[in-house]
Each structure stands twice: as C-alpha cells, then as structure tokens.
C-alpha cells in the first residue's frame, strides 16, 4: 500500500508540473483548463493505465479544483454552465478514449 501511495504521489507531482508549465499564464478555469482535463480523460479511457499513470500522472495533470474555483466565482448560471460543460466534456472524452482503445484491440 505504501509503495502504491509513493507511485501515485510521484506520478501526481509529474502530472501537476506538466499542467503548470502548459497553463502558466492561462486564466483559471478557462478553455485551456477544459481542454487539458478532456485530454487527461481521453488518455485515461484510451490507455486504461495503472496507478502511476492513471491516478498519478493523469490525475495530477487534470484539475477539478480550477474548474470548481471558476464556477464558484461565476454567477449561478455561469457556475452551472461551467460545471455541466466540464462534466459532459470529460465524460465524452473518456468514452472516446475507451472506444479508441476498444477499436485498436479489435484490429489486433
């Protein structure tokens, strides 16, 4: 269990650092953040990774907190739209990744 926690922590540090470099100067919760979260969800669906890459790297790479802060700073309607957009985009991205993985497996 401790080994898994260390792997996830190291992966999260790596994913967070990459996210920071990519989003430096971008507005909190902006389009860039939504795209980054969708990319992480697609990768999770496409790769079905283990703890280091899944919970660690891609978990650190994506960010729900930035979306939550952006929603909290919006009007009620803006918050609902932000959260609905984030949720639906991420679920669709994961489904697309899963479909791509299934299709690739079928071609082998």
N, C-alpha and C positions, 0 to 999 in steps of 0.2 A: 504494500500500500504506500509506503514512504517513497519507494522508487517511482511509482506512478505519479505521486504528487510532485516529485522533483522533475520528472519528464514534462508534465503539464506546465509547471511553473517556468521551466526553461523555454518551452515552446511559446508560452504566452508572452514572455519577455521578447522573444524574437518577433512574433507577430505584431506586438504593440509598437516595437521600434520601427518596423517597416511601415505600419499605419501612420505613425508620427511623421516619418520622412515624406510619405506621399501626401499627407494632408496639411503639412506645415503651411500656414497662411490661409487655409481654406476656412470658410465660415462654419461655425459649429452647427452640425445638423443639416448642412447644405446638400446640394445634389451630389457632390463628391462623396459625402458620407454614405448616402443611399447607394451609390454605385459600388463603393467599396464593400458595404455589407452584402449587397447582391452577389458580388464576385466571390466573397467568402462562402456564402450559402451555395452557390453553384459548385464551387470546389468541394464542399462537404458532400453534396449529392453525387458528384461525378467520381470522386475518389474513395468515398466511404473510409476515411483514414482512421488510424488508431488514435491513441490518447495524445501522443506528442503532437502530431499534425492536426488532429481534429479539435479536441478541447483546448490544446495548447496554442499552436501557431494560428490556426484559423479562428479560434475563439478570441485570441489576443488581437488578431488583425481586424476582426469586425468590432463594432461598438454599438451596443444598445444604449449606453449611457448618454452619448452625444445626441442621439435621436430623442431620448427622454427629456434632456435639458432643453432642446429646441422646442419640443412640444410644450413643456412647462412655461416657456417664455412666450408662447403664442396665445392668441385668443382661443376660446373654447373650440370654435370651428376650425381654426388653424391647427390646434393640437390634435383634434380628431382626424383631420385630413393627413397630417404628418404621420401619425401612428398607423392609420389604415394603409397609407401608401407604403410605409416601411414594412409592415407585416405582409401585405399582399405581394410586394416585390420580392421579398426574401423567400417566401413560400414558393412562389413561381420559379425563382432562380434555383432553389433546391430541387424542385420537381424536374426542371430542365436538365440539371446535372445528373439526377438519377436516371432520367430517360436516356441521356447520352451514354452513361455507364452501361445500362441495360442493352442498348443498341450495339455498343462496342463488344460486349460479351457475346451477343448473338452472332457477330461476324467472325468470331474465332473458331 
